[in-house]
Every structure is written in C-alpha cells, then in structure tokens.
Amino acid sequence: MRANEAYRFLPKDMYVVETQRTRRGSNKTGGSTRPYRFGEFDLLAICMQPSTNNWDVFMYTVADWLLPGVLEPSEILKFQPVAPTPDDDWTDEFHTVVEWLRSGRKKKIRGGK
C-alpha cells in the first residue's frame, strides 16, 4: 500500500508498514496495549516482499527515527512510510542501520507533518 493511502499527510512515493500488535488489550489505566512505544525495540526491519515479490529484500531503519503517534507522541504511529529504495532514512544493508543506531543521531524519517 502506498503511504498516502494510510494517511493523507504521508508521501505518495513511499510504501507503508503497519507497526502495531495484532491483539487488542488494555493496561491498568485502560490504555491500549496494541501500539508499540518508543524504546521497545532498537531497529525496524521490513520485508519488502508485498511490494517487490521477493522475500530476500528488506529495508531497515532506527526505531527512534519513526514517526510518533498523532494523539500520543510516546507511541509509534500505526502506519510508517517506507522508502522503496535506500535513502537517508532507510537502508537495505543491516550493517548500515547498526552504524546509524550506534551513532546516536536524533532525527525523524521523512513523511511527517
């Protein structure tokens, strides 16, 4: 799916990945346990098979670079834009994303408002 089909503010030249748990639940305060929150993982790896018909193609980014939720900034936005080819935010090389993570660079991926 193209990113702008998920949210109109996302770029139409990018794909989208859904980043949430499949099961619904709630915590002690009644908040949803379905969304992921920043700090729960370091890297995001996306299999590009649905877009490329190739199970061997992956794109990677740093989890802290993902876009925050619209209503809850501590949550990761449900649909994240994914570049179809490597760029400054997404890479197809695992060692590159590890270098990005270790650099400590603070930024957000392209596609935010």
C-alpha positions in Angstrom: 0.0 0.0 0.0 1.2 3.5 -0.7 1.9 5.7 2.3 -0.6 8.4 1.4 -3.4 5.7 1.3 -2.8 5.1 5.0 -2.6 8.8 6.0 -3.0 11.6 3.5 -0.1 13.6 5.0 2.4 10.8 4.1 4.3 10.9 0.8 2.7 9.1 -2.2 6.1 7.9 -3.4 6.6 5.7 -0.4 5.2 2.4 0.8 3.7 1.9 4.3 4.2 -0.6 7.0 1.8 -1.3 9.9 3.5 -1.1 13.2 1.2 -2.4 15.9 0.5 -5.7 17.7 -2.3 -7.8 16.3 -4.1 -8.4 19.6 -6.1 -5.8 21.4 -5.7 -5.3 25.1 -5.6 -2.7 27.8 -3.3 -1.8 30.6 -4.2 -1.0 34.2 -5.1 2.6 33.3 -7.3 1.5 30.3 -4.8 2.5 27.7 -4.4 0.3 24.6 -1.5 -2.3 24.6 -1.7 -2.6 20.8 0.6 0.3 19.8 4.3 -0.1 20.2 6.0 2.6 22.1 9.4 4.2 21.6 12.1 2.3 23.5 10.5 -1.1 23.0 12.9 -2.0 20.2 16.0 -0.5 18.5 15.7 -1.3 14.8 12.8 -1.9 12.4 13.3 -4.5 9.7 10.7 -4.6 6.9 10.4 -7.5 4.4 9.5 -5.8 1.1 8.0 -9.0 -0.4 4.5 -7.5 -0.7 5.9 -4.7 -2.9 8.7 -6.5 -4.7 7.5 -10.1 -4.9 11.0 -11.0 -3.5 11.3 -12.5 0.0 15.0 -11.5 0.1 14.5 -7.7 0.0 14.5 -5.9 3.4 14.6 -2.3 4.4 15.9 -1.2 7.8 15.7 2.0 10.0 16.3 3.1 13.5 13.2 2.7 15.7 13.7 6.1 17.4 13.5 7.8 13.9 10.0 6.5 13.3 7.1 9.0 13.4 5.2 9.4 16.7 1.5 8.8 17.2 -0.7 11.8 16.4 -2.6 11.7 19.8 0.1 10.0 21.9 3.7 11.0 21.0 5.2 8.2 23.1 3.5 5.7 20.8 4.8 4.8 17.3 2.5 5.9 14.6 0.4 3.0 13.4 1.5 3.3 9.7 5.1 4.3 8.9 6.3 5.4 5.5 8.9 3.2 4.0 11.2 4.2 1.1 11.1 1.9 -1.9 14.9 2.2 -2.3 17.6 3.1 0.2 17.8 6.8 1.3 18.9 8.8 4.3 16.2 7.2 6.5 16.0 3.6 5.1 18.7 1.2 4.1 18.8 -2.3 2.6 22.1 -3.1 4.4 21.9 -4.3 8.0 25.4 -3.1 8.9 24.4 0.4 7.8 21.4 0.6 10.1 23.5 -0.7 13.0 26.0 2.1 12.3 23.1 4.6 12.3 21.9 3.3 15.6 25.3 3.4 17.2 25.9 6.9 16.0 23.2 8.2 18.4 21.8 10.5 15.7 18.5 12.1 16.6 16.0 12.6 13.7 12.7 11.5 12.3 12.1 9.7 9.0 10.7 11.6 6.0 7.0 11.8 5.9 5.9 13.6 9.0 3.7 16.6 9.1 
